[in-house]
Amino acid sequence: MTTSSTKRFSLRQTLKDWAAKWRRRTRAERLLLIEAFFLLGLARLAVLLLPFRWLAASLGEHMKETGQTLSPDALKTARLIGGAVRSAAGYTPWGSVCLPQAAAAKWMLGRRHIASTLYLGVAKDDAPGKLAAHAWVRSGPAILTGAQGRSRYTVVSTFS
């Protein structure tokens, strides 16, 4: 097989897998995925084009945190939103890294009046004199986005 035919097969298989996953989802999950996809694009544009203080104003009250408890229904919805954002981020043609994911999740939760906190953290990078940054969202006891590796970051800012 040539390289181009391998790529075509790979793309064809990826599209088949995606379509099969799409069909297995409920209508509510599909709607959340579509919303997440568009909000990830909006968040990416905001990160690239707007001063951070403007983006921060849309994320909630600075240096405040929400509680650890949520009703079972709200927690279920929050987890669905987190899954939709993480899943949609894998299909965006732009970079949907931690901050756009966190912003999109925060906006989606806010639309549904579900309490959440967005965390911004920093850590020393492997390169001398450099810092690494990370963002994640918690709603109730659940970390919805950015859970992996967050423990190595020191929280410098929160939005609730």
Number of C-alpha atoms within 10 A of each C-alpha: 5 7 8 9 10 11 11 12 12 12 12 12 12 12 12 12 11 12 11 11 10 14 10 10 12 10 11 9 16 15 13 19 23 14 17 26 24 14 21 28 20 15 23 21 13 16 16 10 10 12 10 11 9 11 15 14 11 13 22 19 14 14 13 13 19 16 13 12 13 18 10 10 9 18 18 13 15 27 18 17 24 29 19 22 29 24 14 21 22 13 12 13 8 12 14 22 17 20 23 24 30 30 28 29 32 30 20 20 19 16 9 11 10 18 21 29 25 29 25 21 18 17 16 14 11 9 8 7 7 9 11 12 17 21 24 25 28 27 28 21 12 18 19 26 28 20 15 9 8 20 10 12 17 15 16 11 15 22 21 21
